[in-house]
Amino acid sequence: MVWPSGTIGSRTTFGLVHQFVLAAAATIAVSMGLLAFAISQRIETSMMQTAAEEGALFTELFLGPSAQDLATSRNLPPENAKRLDDLLAGMLGERLVLVKLWLPDATLVYSTNKEGLGGRFPSRHITAAVAGQATAEFDYLHEAENANQKHLQVPLVEIYAPLFRSGTREVIAVGEIYSDGRRLADELASIRFTSIGIVGAATAPMMLILFFMVRRASDLVNESQSSLMQNVVEATNLAAQNDKLRRLADSARLEAASSNENLLARIGQDLHDGPIQLVSLLMLKLTDPTASRSDPSGSSRVHDSTIEPLTKRILAELRNISTGLVLPELEGLTPNQILLLAVRNHEEATGTTVCSQIGALPEDLSLPVTICLYRIVQEGLNNAFHHAKAKGQRVDVCAEPQSIFITVSDSGPGTVDKDHEHARSRRGLGIAGLRNRVEALKGTFEFVSQRGIGTQIRATLPIAHAPG
């Protein structure tokens, strides 16, 4: 059974103590009533049996001599009836309300009120008396032969006793007497109330002990519930704070990725507009055939053939670095166009063919996610060209409501180099760099390479939309 709580905050409910008080009160009331009823019934039965035995002695003593003629006759002689009337008109009449004589077949042959004589009124009491058993009970004169005595409205003790032939155990008649039972009824009522008092007195201490135990348990439950409710509130607040911090962390990661891309773009732009331009000017001056060179002594100086190759090499390296840092060609393009541009640039630079299947991507995809997809395609295809000889180059991209899945694969010989993931290609950012970039965006990254099967770069990125 689940007990509701007593109080929660300012809200009061039907609590454990109240339920216990009601249940205990109902239980004790029922038990007291049942016990009092059982005791009174037992006492009433005993008293009725005593009354029946006394009534049997009375009928045998006072009615037996006058009923001996009924052994041979079905009618009571008038002189016997007169004798009984006189007997009952004396002091016995103060104790007895009504006296009747019955034949064994339930025929009424004598009655002090002279009503119903000669009539047959069978009953279980007459049958029991004919069998030699005396019975007694309370009676309110509801039987048909007592219709005229109903106005008395008092409890009567009704006694049936057998009358025997003198000197034998043969039942010749049944004597029925009615005595005032108010005293006996009052005694039984007193016994009932006394029984209730005894049960109540014996139960009250036990009920008080149980009450205090339940009260203590209820207080403990309420305290625990209040503590639990407070813990729930605190946990809810902490969860809200953690969620807020998580959102702030996600925003910070996106901002960091965006800031990193902007920083790389500025560095690339500075390299392109500064050192590269100066080295280009130096290249023009050094390769100008009309420029005259002389040493301080006035003689012509021999042209240094290593200056031009070295300058070209520096220029190529700076252009490679600048190309890896700045992506000005991505501005104004949608994510799908950017990925197609990465594939096309690789095909034009390597002279190879790439099989691509790129599903529709959100056009408002955030810049860090878009650039990350571009770098994955760029690095994956570069690795496929260098390590798989461009065999089976393929790019697959698809978008779901919450994530973008991208796979760059080849059908090359595969690799078992455990350090390959940390190696850097000539032009790309390296597998380790891609992993860091993807995980910074809360994505997942896998690099799978199997000998004889090929290599796959698989990544899953959460969709982040560009700020409105």
Secondary structure, 3 states (H helix, E strand, C coil): CCCCCCEECCEECCCHHHHHHHHHHHHHHHHHHHHHHHHHHHHHHHHHHHHHHHHHHHHHHHHCHHHHHHHCCCCCCHHHHHHHHHHHHCCHHHHEEEEEEECCCCEEEEECCCCCCCCECCCHHHHHHHCCCCEEEEECCCCHHHHHHHHHCCCEEEEEEEEECCCCCCEEEEEEEEEECHHHHHHHHHHHHHHHHHHHHHHHHHHHHHHHHHHHHHHHHHHHHHHHHHHHHHHHHHHHHHHHHHHHHHHHHHHHHHHHHHHHHHHHHHHHHCHHHHHHHHHHHHCCCCCCCECCCCCECCCCCCHHHHHHHHHHHHHHHHHHHCCHHHCCCCHHHHHHHHHHHHHHHHCCCCEEEECCCCCCECHHHHHHHHHHHHHHHHHHHHHCCCCCCEEEEEECCCEEEEEEEECCCCCCCCCHHHCCCCCCCCHHHHHHHHHHCCCEEEEEEECCCEEEEEEEEECCECCC
